[in-house]
């Protein structure tokens, strides 16, 4: 098996020379994967994949276990107990199995090559290689097999700190060529120099729809390379870039540029960075160009203050697509809420607004209540971990007697306690009424829950127990 490359197809003479080199490599024991050379993979992998799946669709998991054990014997390695258990306990439907979990497993080259017996027979929804201890050649061989047999729709390569050039080359080839791989996770892996260039080039023609690159040191030149590729990418729907130290200068400028040119991206996750107020201005400028595209923008914990709300206020009335906006864990404060109150009234697209832990008190809650009384679109509002006491709850409760769209108002279950016993009882009663009115709105609108990213998902683990309608 040759290593994957980014070059164009070679001439017949070059291919023949390459095959001779392959035989020489095999004689040295470097790789022993049994499927055809790279040129045949590129030209005919789709046909072979369909034929393989058709022939193996009736293969039982018992037969796959036997084939795997025989393959391990041939490669002189012990079968992995975790793989045997998963195959023995799994459910095979039409040649497909939910997951192949290899998280944290030590996989040398021969162990990877032995896995061909499994990958050629089964298709997995998810192959988990997170923190797997992969040898360089073994990792490249494994990725080549995943491509050739189209073994999965979701691959997780996170926490793989020892990925060298051959592995990145194979991964890039997989990204470019696979017709089944939809989601890729490469988190907690430095994406600088060759990895950033390799990944970016692969994304030019990739069919990936979801890409998770959390904590990848993408700030600066690596981000520029990524954005340059994604400007013309027409497949990616979700881009997750949290914990990348993205700044408010060149990084935010590049992200704003992405929003100007890409109208297929639907989710942009930027939580736990340093976009700040100046960066928010760049993002808002890009959002103005979104006529069809970005629906979810997550900006939790980005050092944004009330000053940044001025930029958001200019953009909100013009937004026609954005549905989910999360500003949680930023110093928005009452002043910031006052700035965006009227623009929120004018906006007709935002359905979910996240304001968890944003230094809001009763004053800010009253301003939000005025927005709710006017809004006919907002469906979910997150106000957890704010100092909203009786005055704010009363205003919200009154607004919900008018509002018919809000179906979820997230508040702390243990709200900031009033010192007076009567106020404490009133606080409990108001929270109960808010829940009931949200439920009534949901019932009245026949609201159904959809499997989409919500504010509560992004906020997982950030708050105390909550009261949610």
Residue pairs with C-beta under 8 A, 6 or more apart in sequence:
1 22
1 31
1 33
1 35
1 37
1 38
1 141
1 144
2 18
2 21
2 22
2 37
2 38
3 38
3 140
3 166
3 169
3 170
4 38
4 140
4 144
4 169
4 170
4 172
4 173
4 174
5 38
5 169
5 173
6 169
6 172
6 173
6 198
6 201
9 39
9 42
9 43
10 18
10 39
15 39
18 37
18 39
19 37
22 37
25 31
26 32
30 137
31 109
31 113
31 137
31 141
32 75
32 110
32 113
33 113
33 116
33 141
33 144
33 145
34 116
35 41
35 116
35 120
35 144
35 145
35 148
35 149
41 144
41 147
41 148
41 177
42 177
45 147
45 148
45 150
45 177
46 179
48 148
49 148
49 149
49 150
52 120
52 149
53 95
53 123
53 150
56 95
56 120
56 121
56 122
57 94
57 95
58 95
59 92
59 95
59 121
59 122
60 92
61 87
61 88
61 90
61 92
61 97
63 121
64 87
64 92
64 117
64 118
64 121
64 122
65 84
65 87
65 88
67 117
67 118
67 121
68 79
68 83
68 84
68 87
68 114
68 115
68 117
68 118
69 79
69 84
70 117
71 113
71 114
71 115
71 116
71 117
72 78
72 79
72 111
72 114
74 114
75 110
75 111
75 113
75 114
76 110
77 108
77 110
77 111
77 114
79 114
80 102
80 105
80 107
80 111
82 101
82 102
82 105
83 100
83 102
83 115
83 118
86 97
86 99
86 100
86 101
87 97
87 118
90 97
90 98
91 97
91 98
92 122
95 121
95 122
95 123
96 122
96 123
96 124
96 125
97 122
97 123
97 124
97 125
98 124
98 125
98 126
99 124
99 125
99 126
99 127
99 128
100 118
100 122
100 124
100 126
100 127
100 128
100 152
101 126
101 128
102 127
102 128
102 129
102 132
103 128
103 129
103 130
103 131
103 132
104 130
104 131
104 132
104 133
105 132
105 133
106 132
106 133
107 115
107 132
107 133
107 134
107 135
107 138
107 139
107 142
108 135
108 138
109 135
109 137
109 138
109 141
110 138
111 138
112 134
112 135
112 138
112 139
112 141
112 142
112 145
113 138
113 141
115 142
115 145
116 145
119 145
119 146
119 149
119 151
120 145
120 149
122 151
123 149
123 150
123 151
123 152
123 180
124 151
124 152
124 153
125 152
125 153
125 154
126 152
126 153
126 154
126 155
126 156
127 146
127 151
127 152
127 154
127 155
127 156
128 156
129 142
129 155
129 156
129 157
129 160
130 156
130 157
130 158
130 159
130 160
130 185
131 158
131 159
131 160
132 160
133 162
134 142
134 160
134 162
134 163
134 167
136 162
136 164
136 166
136 167
137 166
139 160
139 163
139 166
139 167
139 170
140 166
140 167
140 169
140 170
141 170
143 167
143 170
143 171
143 173
143 174
144 170
144 173
144 174
145 151
146 152
146 155
146 174
146 178
146 181
147 170
147 173
147 174
147 177
147 178
150 178
150 179
150 180
150 181
152 180
152 181
153 180
153 181
153 182
153 183
154 181
154 182
154 183
154 184
154 185
155 174
155 181
155 183
155 184
155 185
156 184
156 185
157 163
157 171
157 184
157 185
157 186
157 189
158 185
158 186
158 187
158 188
158 189
158 212
159 187
159 188
159 189
160 167
160 186
160 189
161 188
161 189
161 190
163 171
163 189
163 195
165 194
168 194
168 195
168 198
168 199
169 198
171 186
171 198
171 199
171 202
172 198
172 199
172 201
172 202
173 202
174 181
175 181
175 184
175 199
175 202
175 203
175 206
175 208
176 202
176 205
176 206
178 207
179 207
181 207
181 208
182 207
182 208
182 209
182 210
183 208
183 209
183 210
183 211
183 212
184 208
184 210
184 211
184 212
185 212
186 199
186 212
186 213
186 216
187 212
187 213
187 214
187 215
187 216
188 214
188 215
188 216
189 195
189 216
190 216
190 217
191 199
191 213
191 216
191 217
191 218
191 222
191 226
192 217
192 221
192 222
196 218
196 221
196 222
196 225
196 226
197 225
199 226
200 225
200 226
200 228
200 229
201 229
203 211
203 226
203 229
203 230
203 233
203 236
204 229
204 232
204 233
206 233
206 235
206 236
207 235
208 235
208 236
209 235
209 236
209 237
209 238
210 236
210 237
210 238
210 240
211 236
211 238
211 239
211 240
212 240
213 226
213 239
213 240
213 241
213 244
214 240
214 241
214 242
214 243
214 244
215 242
215 243
215 244
216 222
216 241
216 244
217 244
217 245
218 226
218 241
218 244
218 246
219 244
219 245
219 246
219 247
219 251
220 250
220 251
223 244
223 246
223 251
223 254
223 255
224 250
224 254
227 254
227 255
227 257
227 258
230 236
230 239
230 258
230 262
230 265
231 257
231 258
231 261
231 262
232 261
233 262
233 264
234 264
235 264
236 264
236 265
237 264
237 265
237 266
237 267
238 265
238 266
238 267
238 269
239 265
239 267
239 268
239 269
240 267
240 269
241 268
241 269
241 270
241 273
242 269
242 270
242 271
242 272
242 273
242 298
243 271
243 272
243 273
244 273
245 273
245 274
246 252
246 255
246 270
246 273
246 274
246 275
246 279
247 273
247 274
247 275
247 276
247 279
248 274
248 275
248 276
248 277
248 278
248 279
248 280
248 282
248 303
249 278
249 279
251 273
251 275
251 279
252 275
252 276
252 278
252 279
252 280
252 281
252 282
252 283
253 282
255 268
255 270
255 275
255 279
255 282
255 283
255 286
256 282
256 283
256 284
256 285
256 286
257 286
258 265
258 286
259 265
259 268
259 283
259 286
259 287
259 289
259 290
259 293
259 294
260 285
260 286
260 289
261 289
262 293
263 289
263 290
263 291
263 292
263 293
264 293
265 293
265 294
266 293
266 294
266 295
266 296
267 294
267 295
267 296
267 298
267 453
268 294
268 296
268 297
268 298
269 296
269 298
269 458
270 297
270 298
270 299
270 302
271 298
271 299
271 300
271 301
271 302
271 326
271 458
272 300
272 301
272 302
273 301
273 302
274 302
274 303
275 283
275 299
275 302
275 303
275 304
276 302
276 303
276 304
276 308
277 303
277 304
277 305
277 307
277 308
277 311
279 302
280 299
280 302
280 304
280 308
280 311
280 312
281 308
281 311
283 297
283 299
284 311
284 312
284 314
284 315
285 315
287 294
287 297
287 315
287 319
287 322
288 315
288 318
288 319
290 319
290 320
290 321
290 322
291 320
291 321
292 321
293 321
294 321
294 322
295 321
295 322
295 323
295 324
296 322
296 323
296 324
296 452
296 453
297 322
297 324
297 325
297 326
298 324
298 326
298 354
298 453
298 458
299 325
299 326
299 327
299 330
300 326
300 327
300 328
300 329
300 330
300 354
300 356
300 458
300 459
300 462
301 328
301 329
301 330
302 330
303 330
303 331
304 327
304 330
304 331
304 332
305 330
305 331
305 332
305 333
305 336
306 331
306 332
306 333
306 335
306 336
306 339
308 330
308 336
309 332
309 335
309 336
309 337
309 339
309 340
310 339
312 339
312 340
312 343
313 339
313 340
313 342
313 343
314 343
316 340
316 343
316 344
316 346
316 347
316 350
317 343
317 346
317 347
319 347
319 349
319 350
320 348
320 349
321 349
322 349
322 350
323 349
323 350
323 351
323 352
324 350
324 351
324 352
324 354
324 453
324 454
324 455
325 350
325 352
325 353
325 354
326 352
326 353
326 354
326 382
326 455
326 458
326 459
327 353
327 354
327 355
327 358
328 354
328 355
328 356
328 357
328 358
328 382
328 455
328 458
328 459
328 462
329 356
329 357
329 358
329 462
330 358
331 358
331 359
332 355
332 358
332 359
332 360
333 358
333 359
333 360
333 364
334 359
334 360
334 361
334 363
334 364
334 367
336 358
337 355
337 360
337 364
337 367
337 368
338 364
338 367
341 367
341 368
341 370
341 371
344 350
344 353
344 371
344 375
344 378
345 371
345 374
345 375
347 377
348 377
349 377
350 377
350 378
351 377
351 378
351 379
351 380
352 378
352 379
352 380
352 381
352 382
352 454
352 455
353 378
353 380
353 381
353 382
353 455
354 382
354 455
354 458
354 459
355 368
355 381
355 382
355 383
355 386
356 382
356 383
356 384
356 385
356 386
356 410
356 455
356 459
356 462
356 463
357 384
357 385
357 386
357 462
357 463
358 386
359 386
360 368
360 383
360 386
360 387
360 388
361 386
361 387
361 388
361 389
361 392
362 387
362 388
362 389
362 390
362 391
362 392
362 395
363 392
364 386
364 388
364 392
365 383
365 386
365 388
365 391
365 392
365 393
365 395
365 396
366 391
366 392
366 395
368 381
368 383
368 396
369 392
369 395
369 396
369 398
369 399
370 395
370 399
371 378
372 378
372 381
372 396
372 399
372 400
372 402
372 403
372 406
373 398
373 399
373 402
373 403
375 403
375 405
375 406
376 404
376 405
377 405
378 403
378 405
378 406
379 405
379 406
379 407
379 408
379 447
380 406
380 407
380 408
380 409
380 410
380 454
380 455
381 406
381 408
381 409
381 410
382 410
382 455
382 456
382 459
383 409
383 410
383 411
384 410
384 411
384 412
384 459
384 463
384 464
384 466
385 412
385 462
385 463
385 464
386 412
387 416
388 396
388 411
388 415
388 416
389 415
389 416
389 418
389 423
389 427
390 418
390 423
390 426
390 427
390 430
393 411
393 415
393 427
393 430
393 431
393 434
394 426
394 430
396 409
396 430
396 434
397 430
397 433
397 434
397 437
400 406
400 409
400 433
400 434
400 437
400 438
400 441
401 437
403 441
404 441
404 444
404 445
405 441
405 445
406 438
406 441
407 438
407 439
407 441
407 442
407 445
407 447
407 469
408 438
408 442
408 468
408 469
409 434
409 435
409 438
409 468
409 469
410 455
410 456
410 466
410 467
410 468
411 431
411 434
411 466
411 467
411 468
412 463
412 464
412 465
412 466
412 467
413 464
413 465
413 466
413 467
414 464
414 465
415 427
415 431
417 424
417 427
418 424
418 426
418 427
431 467
434 467
434 469
435 467
435 468
435 469
436 469
437 469
438 469
439 469
441 447
442 469
456 468
